[in-house]
């Protein structure tokens, strides 16, 4: 039958050969072996269950948590001349009934449903009355409570499957799964270890970069300036931040869309549409945006603030370059972002073991920002629980050239200035004092009488400000949690002031287009 599978690949999809892993998955499903496929985003998971669905008798049921994607998938199949439909809450009860009737008549080769459908007895009865070719679990990691996107409705399909009298072969597909999650999926769906097809999830076309000690707005405006025609996503941590960054870019005359949970559904749809259609090249959004978005030409994903864990980071960053073309995944790191994520964990309803787990995951995310190892390898090793990944050769750590500079003296100047200013002011005024500026505020607060006034006069005010941001990122300075950050020394500052600890900084070129001066060890 595998020869027929190759014919179908050519006939329906117009592709000449299978991609890594596809053939094995198809083969196993045709042999009636429950299978778990772990493949990167854009790796071609759909074909893995669509071809067996075409070859086997009966209807294939595909369970997907992404309502917004179902219609696209169904449209794509119909365009290929394959009978397919979906049933989910976006349809009226009448429409759902009509489609169920057609399912009972065996009119479809493919039926896409949301997990909740398995809670309906009439649905179970319907599928029990027809031959089934297979049941595929798209985004299968949602079934595991160890996954970052656990959906209880997905998990409750497992007991419901017992009521399916003519249970066919099961296919579980995911692009993100830790060992724990894989084991969980395996046991829940009775998949033998021999039937896991794991092509890994390295994305060779993605260049990961961590940018620290930079003014974030200056960074994004100079980065975007160099690629105005390219499509990109900027993820922020909060709705307010989305509004703020969106307004900033719009003011610069850029075509920019925004998306967050505070907008009406109509607004969200319009903004999303404008982005997908390339009417607006940039999307500024919270993590509410992206699930079920299949836009292949996203050239960059910038995280304006620290994501909560590596799982969500990789998934969001992975929305870049689905077409396989070189794309950037940039994380703008600042020390104060950690506070926000900690606060979100503190405020969550999770019980304390779960909170401890979230903290540990956040710590891994923070480590990613500080590591000097290959960034892609760091992520892949995180999922694999062992250090086996090879260097990507294109991330900001792999491409780092140049020596580290000893910045201890400059750090001492900044730290003592903050101390002398009474730990009452923000980064920009501190930079002014160090520069020796004649600014009104400097005079007003008599900061020009401090011994640290003008101590860094040979630097530009911008460089001093960036260096202060670097010291915040490195946790020598804390910006506090006020709306207008107020700098104070952290406990890490003392050894530096006493000359017991050195401060090293890398001076690197992150990217030919981006004006990035500093990277930190
Ligand atoms: P995933 O669900 O794994 O993210 P998709 O199934 O959406 O990926 O496939 C990504 C893209 O790759 C689609 O445009 C698909 O048509 C294409 N594709 C899949 N298999 C092959 C193949 N064997 N040869 C060429 N292109 C393929």
Boltz pocket constraint, residues with backbone or C-beta under 6 A from the ligand:
constraints:
  - pocket:
      binder: B
      contacts: [[A, 15], [A, 16], [A, 17], [A, 18], [A, 19], [A, 22], [A, 39], [A, 40], [A, 41], [A, 42], [A, 43], [A, 44], [A, 45], [A, 46], [A, 47], [A, 322]]
      max_distance: 6.0
